[in-house]
Every structure is written in C-alpha cells, then in structure tokens.
C-alpha cells in the first residue's frame, strides 16, 4: 500500500519545516522510496544532508490542474514510491486532491494542517472558506511559534473542526508523526485496532443475543415495548418543535447580524434582564425548541446571563404555556399567574447569580461553539439563501437531535424502572414533596405545554407549591434539555446551572408554600 | 480513508430523509396517534415536509469529499429509526411512574382528575363554565341519555366527556345504572372483586398517559385478566375509599368487549 500524507496550511506556515523534520527521523529508513510533491515554493528549502532515508525524490507541481488521476498513474509508473508526502498549496481547495481518483493501492492516509500561531486567528478570519475547508478536513493541526495563551488558538481551530487533534508543541507533534510514519508504531496501532474491533464484535454479538432474548422472553418484551412507546412518544412530539427551534436558530445565524442582537439585549442596563425574561412571550415554542435558540444567542455574543434568563423564562411566559395552564387548572387563574411569576423569578435570580459570579460565555461554551463566525455555513458552501437555511436547519436539527434521542430514551427507561411506590409517600412537610416533584420533573422531561396537565394530577397528593415547582421547573431542569445544553456548553457549566436552579427553586417554592397554607391556593 | 463523498453529510441527509418518510407513513397510516395526540398531526406533516426538503437540499453537498469524516456518531439515530420500525406498538405498562400520580394516593379509581377536583379545583357553580374554556353547552348535550330499561350506555367516543362530568358532579350519577367499556386494571391492595375498567387519557404523548376509570366492585370481575376489554354494567354509589370520596360502580353485569377504535381518550377542555 502506498500512503499519501498531505500537509496543508497557509504560505509560510511551517509545512516545509515539518516535512523536513519528518525526513530527518530515523524511523523513515525502512521506506523504499519517498516522493515529495511540492505544490508551493516557500522560503524554506529541503536539505538532503539531514535526511535519514537517502532515497527521496522531490518533484514540483506548478498548477492545480496538474493534480489528477494521470499524475498519480505517472508516479506509479515512473517513480513507484511507497510513501508520498504532499506539500499542498494553501490557496488550492483541498477537495481537489481528495476527489482525485487514485491507483489501486494508493490511499490518502492523513491530512496535516500547519499553522503559525501568531498569524493563525487573523488568517482564519480573512481567508474565507478556502482555509476553513483545509482545516476542517485535517486529522491534526500543528501550531508552531506558540505563545503562552493557547485558548484563542484552540477556540478558533475548534470552531471549524471538532475532531482534529491539536498540537501546540514539538513533543506532541513528534508523537503524532511517529504514530503515522514509524512502521513499528503503525504495527502496534494496527494490533490495538484489531483487538478493539474484536472486542466490539463480541459486545455487538452479546447485544444481539440480549435483544433476541428480550424479544423472545414473554416477561420482558412488554416492558421493552412499553419503554419503546414512551421513547417514541417523547421523540415524536419533540421533532416538530426541535425543527422550529433549529429553523429560528438558522434564521438568526443568517439574517441577524451579531451586533444587532447583542445591542438589543444590552441597550438598557437595568431593563436588560426583565426584557430577556419577557422576550420568550414572542417565541411560542416548546422548551426543547428554545435551547437551540438560546445557544445561538450565546454564540452570537449575547451576554450569558441574558441568554440564560431568556432560555429559562421562555417556557414560563410563552402564550401557549399560559393558555395550557389556564385550561389545566380551570377556575384558578392564580396558578397561571403564579407560574409566570415564579418562572420569571427563578430565571431572573439565576441570571443575577451568573452575573454576580461573572461567568463569561467564553469560559462555559464548548471551544467549538465559542466562535461567533458562521463556520458551518462555510464548510457547506451554498448558492442561495434558502438552501443555506435548510442545510443549516438540518445540521442543527441533527446535532440537537442526538440529545433528544438520549434524553427521551433515558426518560422512558426511568419511567419504566422507577417504582411507583417512590411517590406514594404522602408528604407531611412541604420540603419533601417539593424535592420529589423537582426530581420527577427532571426525569419526566415533559413538554412545557403539557406539564400543567400532568402537574394538576398531583394536586391530590402534594401541596400546591410542590405542583407549581413541578410545572415551573420541569421545562428548565429536565434531562433532555440538559443533554441538549451539553452540545453547546461545557458539561461543568451545565451541571452547575442545574445545581443553581435546584438551589434557587427550593427556597422560592418553600416561600410560595407559606402563602398557600395547607397546599390549597 | 479515500472516500469520495462526505459520509457525515450523506448520513445526515439520509437520516433526515428516512425520518421524513417515516413521519409521512406514521401520519398517513394513523400510527402516529398511538404515540402522540392527534392535534400534533399538523406539526408532524410540516416536520415531514421540512425534513424531506432538508434532505434534498443537503444531498448535493454530500458529493464534496471530506477526509476526516466520523460517521460512527450517527449510529445513534439508528436507535429511534429501528425502534419505530421493529418494535410494534403495544401497551404502555401500567406500573410505570407515569401512573404514579393517580396511583400515588391510593386512589386508582378516581385517577388524578377527580381528586384534583375534590381537593381544590372544584368549579364553583356560580362561575359560568365557558369562561374557563369548557364548552358547557356541548358537554351537557353530548352526554348519553338513559334508554328504556334505565341503563345509560357510554359510547367509546363519549368516555372522556362522561368521565369529566362524573368527576365534576358525581351526585348527578348517584343511583343511576351505567354501562361503559374499559380495560381491566388492578392495583396492589385491591380486593378480589375490585377492578377499574379504564381508558387511558393522552394529554400530549405516551409519556403522559393517565388512567381514567371508576372503581368497580362485584362478582364475576375476577375472571378477567389485566388489560382485557370489558363492558361493565352497574349502579353508581358514592363512597369513601381510602380517604377519598369517589363514585363506585356496583357491577351487575360484566362481559367481554371489542377493543375501542381509538387507542386513547382525549379531553377537550
């Protein structure tokens, strides 16, 4: 097999130096013949003196049109190397080489991306999709001349590629190169891979047996079926709302310039928070739809407290929820009023705490999500706006959908597994029922428009304050939403946010229960 | 590694397409109603259309190759797709927590509904019901009438309305003979001659199904298994049961029944 290694990156980004470095490594000697294709002439030149493998052929490629099937056929005919290193031109689209039909046993093995740390962010901002596409196809990114602060580099790289490995120093780069070029390392990796594959096959076979067992055993199948019913039910009702949410998010990304949104939220110093809380009234979508919107707001640079307030308050102040609460508690509009008020209160308190703690969006966003650039738009170049909106909606939908799948499944399993007896204790105090209802809301992940109806049915067991806690906190604190948040925010932040909400919710609803003695409003 | 397409985008597009087609089939065949409230059908239509459109828009882009694609992460979506196709729709098990609410207080018969009314959401008579979103005129009109033999038969489609009505004003039914259909349901602590013939009410989706039915007592009920469909005829009395005032049906006749056409009942508020 002939391995082709592609080195790409800007002009003067250290490609030649990196290739020269590879050629000087002793593990290269087993290779029969190494061909270097140079698509770009930089200041650096190759020095034959330091090379460990003496059979190195250097060849220049002048134009992009030269890259094609004929080139590699000619190489196979005339040079017959067993390793090809390509120093790719930074201004040629990477797709050109990726699309090329290669001779039988030729294969593009790795794409390395070299970057000069001092100019990387600047170039990424200015060179458009060309560089981004090279980066997004890279297996690893090698920074040189790094300063002490690696965070901006990481953020900028991650905004384009979530999967590429990033190397900031020579030690890491050396290990990475050894894994690619050292025949001994390659053999070792192949052994590990084979072992992993065998293990995976065993696990898979085991799963199949387990599944077959589930299907055939009469006792378990109804339980599986029951879990499946709930699972599909939750997922199915979430799909349309998630789509709407992704659509709004895509529209925000394409049509609304970042600074307009940010200014909208921060124009009034005092009014910013209440405004964020009330804005949800104009987004009459379910809580599962609001998460992508809120994530997009944060990415666009809206201050984190504002975005969080918006996200938490939106399900409580949405007209659909108000209506459903009115309907679910007939004759008692106080429930709807209390729901709106306590929802806004908890959201505002959470925002104030975040504000006081000076939590910055940059610290809690995942590196890939931190960049405000419309990166996914570039990696999928579109001709028209409509096309762009649809593609973007789809990608957002899929990336959020993962979390819906996980959330819905765990919720369905928990509903099946948790014994009902857990909830049969009549709460003497108010504290215990509130906690219990919060716990239940967390695992049930019921839509904000529906949970008033479910909450109402608890009125016979628990005091009104606990039921309100369920109804209000459910959309804020539920499992599938938290899963979705981890797609945009760091896990530690999501956990802290959940903890904060719990801490805020308990006193707020305890206080409420003081006003509603006996549990009846 | 030498892929000529963008496998990630290809799978995304494929997932959207399959999901869209699945939604179309689900709504067309009426299977969607097994899982979610029919009022979502409009949304599902829309979602199916949008998903197919997304798939079509995405597809041309999959032809641009991507080197370091990681298609394995999309395996997760196989789970719901396969679950929909492979596992046939069945009953949601009655022991699940979703029934916790009604089961919790030991008042299975009344369901969550009635006791909520009893404990605090009773509608004062003076309040005109229309203001609360309850269509008072039709709710009165649609209630079934007694036939000549003094039996009031509740049709399948009238179950929800009747159930709401009896919980709102159980006195109205005291001493009347009713005939209604439901699935046999028992709870721990039930006497041998006690069952609840119930229907499941769906608010939004299968995650929030609630059992609705009234406690029925009488000879002959013990030979029906859980989840059997039965017609129950009996006289309504109002009793205290585990600390709750609720209507109880004293069964005079119980017979097997065909399953109701609609899987769930839906309350119109």
Interface residues (C-beta under 8 A of the other chain):
Chain A: X94 X95 X98 X99 X102 X106 X107 X108 X109 X111 X136 X137 X138 X139 X161 X163 X164 X222 X223 X224 X225 X226 X228 X229 X230 X231 X232 X233 X234 X235 X236 X237 X239 X240 X241 X243 X247 X326 X327 X328 X329 X330 X331 X332 X380 X381 X382 X386 X387 X390 X391 X393 X394 X395 X397 X398 X401 X402 X405 X406 X408 X409 X411 X412 X414 X415 X416 X418 X419 X420 X422 X423 X424 X426 X440 X443 X444 X445 X446 X447 X449 X450 X453 X454 X456 X457 X458 X459 X460 X461 X464 X520 X521
Chain B: X1 X2 X3 X4 X9 X12 X13 X15 X16 X19 X23 X26 X32 X34 X35 X36 X37 X40 X43 X44 X46 X47 X50 X51 X53 X54 X55 X57 X58 X61 X64 X65 X66 X67 X68 X70 X73 X74 X76 X77 X79 X80 X83 X84 X87 X88 X89 X90 X91 X92 X93 X95 X96 X97 X98 X99 X100 X101 X102 X103 X104 X105 X106 X107 X111 X112 X113 X115 X116 X118 X119 X120 X121 X122 X123 X124 X127 X132 X133 X134 X203 X204 X205 X206 X207 X208 X210 X244 X269
